[in-house]
C-alpha cells in the first residue's frame, strides 16, 4: 500500500466552488442594478372626471399636494424679525429663516415684525420653493419731543 499512487480529483471541487462564488456575486449585482419601478403618478381630478373645459397643456403644473412641503427662504434687512402667520398669529420663525409650508394653491399671508420697524404683510406663494427679501422701514422717532424742546426754549 505504501507504493500505491492515489489520484485525487480536486478539479471538480474547484469548479463547483468557482460556480458557487460566481453565483454569490452575480445574484446581488443583478438585483442591485435593476431599476426600481417608479410609483404610479396620481391622476389629477380634472383628468379623472370628464369636463367640458379645454385639456390642460402638457407643461402645466400638477395640482398642489398638501402633504408635500414647500421651503420658503425669508430674509429681512435688518435681520431678527419675527415671521407670523396672520390667520392664527403663530410665530413661524425669525429671519433669516427657511420656513416649511404645506403646498397649496392659495398663498399664505404672513406678517413680518421687528421692534422699532413698521410691520409688513406679504402673501407667500406656497406652490413651489421660493425666496423673499424684505427691507423693513423704521418707525420715525417722536418728532414731538424736538418740538416740545423748541417751544420750551423760545418761551423762556
Buried (B, 14 or more C-beta within 10 A) or exposed (E): EEEEEEEEEEEEEEEEEEEEEEEEEEEEEEEEEEEEEEEEEEEEEEEEEEEEEEEEEEEEEEBBEEEBEBEBBBBBEEEEBBBBBEEEEEEBBBBBBEBEBEBBEEEBEBBBBBEEBEBBEBEBBBBEEBEBEBEBEEEEEEEEEEEEEEEEEEEE
